[in-house]
Amino acid sequence: MTTSFLRAAAFALAAAASSLAIGSAHAAADPAAIVKHYTDIAHAKYSDALDAAKALDAAIDALIAKPGDDTLKAAREAWLKSRVPYQQTEAYRFGNPIVDEWEGKVNAWPLDEGLIDYVDPSYGTESDENALFVANVIANPKLEIAGKAIDATTITPEVLQELHEAGGVEANVATGYHAIEFLLWGQDLNGTGAGAGNRPATDYDTANCTNGNCDRRAAYLKAASSLLVSDLQDMVTAWSPDGDATKNVTADPKAGITAMLTGMGSLSYGELAGERMKLGLLLHDPEEEHDCFSDNTHNSHYYDVVGIQTVYTGEYTRPDGSKLTGPSLHELVAEKDAALDKEMTAKLDASHTAFKALVDRAEGGEAYDQMIGEGNAEGNKVVQTAIDSLIDQTKTIERVITALDLGKIELEGSDSLDNPGAVFK
């Protein structure tokens, strides 16, 4: 499911990124200035994500105050808009421990949604790997986790923090974008067929409640939204000029450049090409798509790719259309090896084109979970082409690392790419 806003934003960014070539490089590329600009863009991106989360929070308030098809649609639209700036921050995760340690609170997936709310009988009733598989916090104010009693009589951000990854199980995702997504859309029960989640607005209508516990469901949704705002505020603070993330990455310019390329390469290869794409394609499993309740996965993947480009080009287009530009890796690489810079630019252009094809296909009516479905040769090929473009650009990122004499950098890997046989064991 997409919106006119997302369609317009995708096309605008496509135009902006269609040619990544920048004008003449500075006389001498300065690593310290490049890293400083990298932190400025981080602060801008997280600020934009925070603003979008606040707009989402306001839309959720309106839904709770007056549940209806219109307010539910508006809240869903706000969630979709909130993903645009946030996904462009993900290249900051790898190479920046402060971000990596924080990221699981806001973007963890996939989740066992039975922890949070009611689920369809097809979901099942138990899991050997998760004692809280169908805990249903919304229906059950008293819980026990590993022998510890949890009082969820009043659902607050603090309660959700305690439930998040409870029992050391990563699938117990109680907070962040995807918990909110589930509460707005509900389960997508269509498999690899057409259609997203279809939760009714009456799930929040205490006067005409469907599926029970409408007051607690609203409380959970509001607590998760409030927590998302506060978590994003933490990251805005961390990337402020005096913030810890900024200080860490600017203390040593060479280490800062290393962090930039680590983020580009790890998101390109292990995280996006591997865990978020190849795994689902190998298994033909719609549960392995990133935004699985809303069918927004094509956009989330696309904006990840735009974010990777931004790290290299030093160019960021904000939601209001304004642009940040400044010293960039592009300039540093061009100064060292003009041919290699041209190669890197071409590879980034190619991945952008491949992921724009995903967006176009989804906009044409075939969602990402349908694209990865078994027997959909054409859809599978479009996804595989996008994966291949990421693998290809990662090889050039590794060549850039070598050319800049940065030493050995460990990029994120994935069994889906490196040992696909293990996926089926």
TAPEVEN-V399528 format. One record per residue. PSI is psi as a letter, one per 20 degrees, with the letter a starting at -180 (999 if undefined). OMEGA is omega in whole degrees, 0 to 359 (999 if undefined). Layout:
PSI:OMEGA ; PSI:OMEGA
//
This chain:
p:181 ; r:182 ; r:178 ; h:178 ; g:183 ; h:179 ; g:180 ; g:180 ; g:180 ; g:181 ; h:179 ; g:179 ; h:177 ; g:179 ; g:182 ; h:186 ; j:185 ; h:175 ; o:185 ; i:181 ; p:179 ; q:180 ; a:186 ; p:181 ; q:175 ; q:181 ; h:178 ; o:180 ; p:184 ; o:181 ; h:180 ; g:179 ; h:178 ; g:180 ; h:179 ; g:178 ; h:175 ; g:179 ; h:177 ; g:179 ; h:177 ; g:180 ; g:180 ; g:182 ; g:180 ; h:175 ; g:178 ; h:177 ; h:178 ; g:179 ; g:180 ; h:178 ; h:176 ; h:176 ; h:176 ; g:179 ; g:178 ; h:178 ; h:176 ; h:175 ; g:181 ; h:177 ; g:181 ; h:181 ; h:183 ; m:182 ; p:179 ; r:182 ; h:182 ; g:181 ; h:175 ; g:178 ; g:180 ; h:178 ; h:177 ; g:178 ; g:180 ; h:177 ; g:179 ; g:178 ; h:183 ; h:181 ; h:185 ; g:179 ; h:183 ; g:183 ; h:179 ; i:177 ; i:195 ; h:176 ; i:176 ; i:184 ; g:184 ; p:183 ; i:178 ; n:185 ; h:180 ; g:180 ; g:183 ; h:180 ; h:183 ; h:192 ; h:183 ; h:180 ; h:187 ; h:186 ; k:180 ; q:178 ; r:346 ; r:183 ; q:171 ; n:188 ; i:176 ; i:173 ; h:191 ; g:193 ; a:178 ; q:178 ; r:178 ; q:179 ; h:180 ; i:180 ; h:183 ; r:184 ; i:180 ; r:179 ; p:177 ; h:184 ; i:186 ; o:180 ; i:182 ; k:185 ; h:178 ; l:181 ; h:177 ; m:181 ; h:182 ; h:180 ; i:188 ; o:183 ; i:179 ; p:181 ; r:175 ; p:180 ; o:180 ; l:178 ; i:180 ; p:179 ; p:178 ; p:179 ; o:178 ; k:179 ; g:172 ; o:183 ; o:183 ; r:174 ; h:181 ; h:177 ; g:180 ; h:177 ; h:179 ; h:181 ; h:185 ; p:183 ; k:180 ; q:181 ; j:181 ; j:181 ; o:184 ; h:181 ; i:176 ; m:181 ; o:184 ; i:186 ; r:171 ; a:185 ; g:188 ; h:171 ; g:178 ; g:178 ; g:179 ; g:181 ; h:178 ; h:184 ; h:190 ; r:182 ; q:170 ; o:185 ; j:185 ; j:181 ; c:175 ; j:173 ; r:182 ; q:174 ; q:177 ; a:175 ; q:186 ; l:179 ; p:179 ; q:177 ; h:180 ; i:172 ; i:179 ; j:185 ; o:183 ; h:179 ; h:181 ; l:192 ; p:171 ; q:175 ; j:171 ; q:171 ; k:183 ; h:179 ; g:180 ; h:177 ; g:177 ; g:180 ; g:179 ; g:181 ; g:180 ; g:179 ; g:180 ; h:179 ; g:178 ; h:181 ; h:177 ; g:179 ; g:182 ; h:178 ; g:178 ; h:176 ; h:177 ; h:182 ; h:174 ; g:178 ; g:182 ; h:182 ; j:172 ; r:183 ; h:180 ; j:183 ; r:184 ; g:181 ; g:178 ; g:180 ; g:182 ; g:188 ; h:180 ; i:183 ; h:181 ; o:184 ; h:179 ; g:177 ; h:177 ; g:176 ; h:177 ; g:179 ; h:180 ; g:182 ; h:174 ; g:178 ; g:179 ; g:186 ; g:183 ; h:176 ; g:179 ; g:192 ; f:189 ; g:187 ; g:187 ; g:180 ; h:184 ; f:189 ; h:185 ; i:186 ; g:185 ; h:180 ; g:179 ; h:180 ; g:178 ; g:184 ; i:187 ; l:189 ; o:180 ; i:177 ; i:181 ; j:175 ; q:193 ; g:178 ; m:195 ; i:181 ; h:186 ; i:187 ; l:179 ; j:188 ; h:181 ; h:179 ; g:179 ; g:178 ; g:181 ; g:183 ; h:169 ; g:181 ; g:176 ; h:179 ; h:177 ; g:179 ; g:183 ; h:179 ; h:182 ; g:187 ; h:185 ; j:181 ; p:178 ; p:176 ; o:184 ; r:181 ; h:179 ; j:178 ; i:178 ; q:185 ; q:171 ; p:176 ; q:179 ; a:181 ; p:190 ; r:172 ; h:177 ; g:182 ; g:181 ; g:181 ; g:179 ; h:179 ; h:182 ; g:185 ; n:185 ; h:180 ; h:179 ; h:176 ; g:178 ; h:178 ; g:181 ; g:179 ; g:179 ; h:179 ; h:177 ; h:175 ; g:182 ; g:179 ; h:177 ; g:179 ; g:181 ; h:181 ; h:172 ; h:177 ; h:175 ; g:179 ; g:182 ; g:181 ; g:178 ; g:178 ; h:178 ; i:173 ; i:178 ; o:183 ; r:183 ; h:181 ; h:173 ; h:180 ; h:183 ; j:182 ; q:178 ; p:179 ; i:178 ; m:186 ; g:183 ; g:178 ; g:177 ; g:182 ; g:179 ; g:179 ; g:180 ; h:178 ; g:178 ; g:177 ; g:181 ; h:180 ; h:178 ; g:178 ; g:181 ; g:181 ; h:177 ; h:177 ; h:178 ; h:174 ; g:178 ; h:176 ; h:176 ; g:179 ; g:179 ; g:182 ; h:181 ; j:177 ; l:182 ; j:181 ; a:182 ; p:177 ; p:179 ; o:176 ; q:180 ; p:177 ; a:180 ; p:175 ; h:182 ; h:179 ; h:189 ; h:183 ; m:188 ; h:178 ; h:181 ; h:182 ; h:186 ; j:180 ; 999:999
//
